[in-house]
Amino acid sequence: MSDYQRFVFDPLFNLRTARIVGFEVTPRYPRDQIGMRAAGTVWGTRQIVDLDAGVALASLAFATDCDASVPLHVNILADTVVTGRRRLRWMLDGLAERERAIPPVVLEVNPAASAAPADALTEGLAELRGWGFRIALDAMGRGFGLDLIPTIRPDLVKLDEHLVAALPEGGAATAVVQAICDVCAAVGTCVAATGVTGGDQLAALRGRAVSWVQGMLLSHPRRRPSTAGVRVPVELATPAAETASAPGMPARPPHPRPAPATVRELAQAAVTLPSTATAETARRALADHPLAGGIVLLDPQRRPTGYLNRNRFMLAISGPYGRALYAARPARTLADAPLLINEQTTVRSAVQNCMQGDPARSYDDLVLAGSDGSCSGVVRVADLLRLATAIPVSA
């Protein structure tokens, strides 16, 4: 069986911006699903980790023509983080060898199949993050305690699909989801829902300000990691839907915020290149990503050092003798300073910063910086303005 048939890409949507914010690479067949392979066997941790790490490496190698502006989500077990994480570094090394803009890689850590002590898991996740991976906790509410969220501060927490399915009926599922959302809000972590299949589930999630959604209601898994042809129905992306109850459901108390608490909830992956990249490399990256507003240049610690606005850069390199002058020179010679903003900045403050800056750069993407100064994405000014003016988002 070829790798082309082996994996599919399940899109993750941000309904506030009506854009795809990630592709989860998932195996199509039971032979690559660790839970089904290990069920009823006497496999030890080593066998489980070997299979899990191998499938993770294969899934990323399969995404050869991925869009660098959309993160790739790869599933791994907590066991692999603890005992086999060094094999995962090959993922980033393999992507770097392609000499092109590479997408962020989000490791979706699933509950352990054998054993993963909390202290060892925390240490392993810190090392993976230091290598350049982003971290998500998957199946939250099934195998991880709430205390793990403030300890590791993941980039994303994904609700278990069984919790999402039970959410419209209320009861214990509602309490668990609300607790997860409260803890994530306190530490600045985004929450995503998986397995969304009905409008009643979506309405219940909207009522708790969960706007990152994945499931058959929005899109079927795709054969390639392409955003072409994927559209969010307008009725699912409008802010008005956040407070509406599903048809036939009793009215609920209003829970939603009128706008995201921080700009991180509007973030999308940046198209990035090393600060040593040439102008010709930057030109090819922009050609490969026609929807990107620009390129963020990064130092070896992934800290932003420059920003190449698409229009200004292309005008410079396309002018008389422009390519001859700049093609072999470092792209940073044509770069502006990045418009840095902390990822915990409120939307209102971000809009004010845009209005008070250089008018010539009013529509440059805002570059988000994490607590360690590394680039965690960009925010489009258009998305900020849509929320500030309460204009419904359309696909």
C-alpha positions, 0 to 999 in steps of 0.5 A: 500500500502506498503512503498516498493511500495511508493517511488523510488530513482532517482540517481544524477550523477557527470559526472566528476567522472562518479559516483552517488553522491546522491539518491533523494527519490521521491514519486511514487503516487499523494497521497504523492505529496504535489502540487497535494494534495493541488491543488484546496483546501483551505488548510492552512500552517498547513495542508501543513506542516503536510503532507510535513513533514510526507512524508519526514519522511516516505521517509527516513524511507523507505531507510533502506538498503541505502549505507552510501557513497551515500547521500540521498536527501529528498524533503521538502517545504520552509513552513516546514523549517519555521514552522515544522522543528523540526519534521525533526530532527527525521530523523537523530535521527532515522538513528542514532539509527540503530548503523551503518554508516549513509548516509548524508541527503540532504534536497532539499528545494522547493519553498513555497506552502503558505508562507515562509518569507526570514528571517525566511527561512534563520534562519530555514535553519541555524538551520537545518544545525546545526543539521547535515543536508545538504541543497540544493535549488531545482527548482532554477529559479522558486521560489527562488531569486538569493540573497538567494544563497549568504545568505544561501550558500547552498551545492547544487543548482538544476536548475528547469527542465523547465529551463533545457528543454529550455536551448538548444534553447537559449534566456531567459533560457540561461541568467537565467542559466548563472546567477545562475551558476555565483552566485554559482561559486562566493560562491562555491556552486555546481550546478545540472541539473534536468530532463535531457532527451536529448543530446542537453540539456546535451551539453548545460549544459556542456558548462556552467560547470554543471556536476551534472546531473539527468534525464532519459537520464542517468538512470531511478528511481530505487526501491532501493538505490543501485549503483549496475548496474548503469553505465554512458555511456562513451560518456557522461562522457568524458571531450571531451563532455564538449566542443562538441555541440549536433548533428545538433546544431550550434557551441557555444562559449566555456564556460567550465573550463578545470577542476573543480575550487575546489575539492568540485566538485569531492567530494563524501560522506564519510563513517563516524562513531563516534570517540567512535566506536569500531574496530568491528563496523568499520570492519562491516562498511567496509564490508557493503561498499566494495567500500569505501577506508576508514572510517572517524571518527567524533567528536560530532560536525562532525569534522574529528578526524581520518581516517581508511584506509581500507587496513591498518586497515584490515591488523591490525585486521586480523593478528594473534590475531588481532581481539581479541586484537582490536575488543572491543577497540576504532577504533581510536587506529588504525586510522591515522590523516585525510588528511584534505583539505579545500573544496574550495582548487583548484584541482591543489593544492590538487594534489600537496599536495598528491605528497608532503605528506607521500608516504605510504599514497599517495592514502588515501582519502582526507577529505574535511572540510567546513568553520565550520570544519565539514566533508563535504565528501572525494575526491579520489586521483584517481579522481584528477589524472584523471583530472590532466592527462586529462584521460577520465573517464570511468564507 
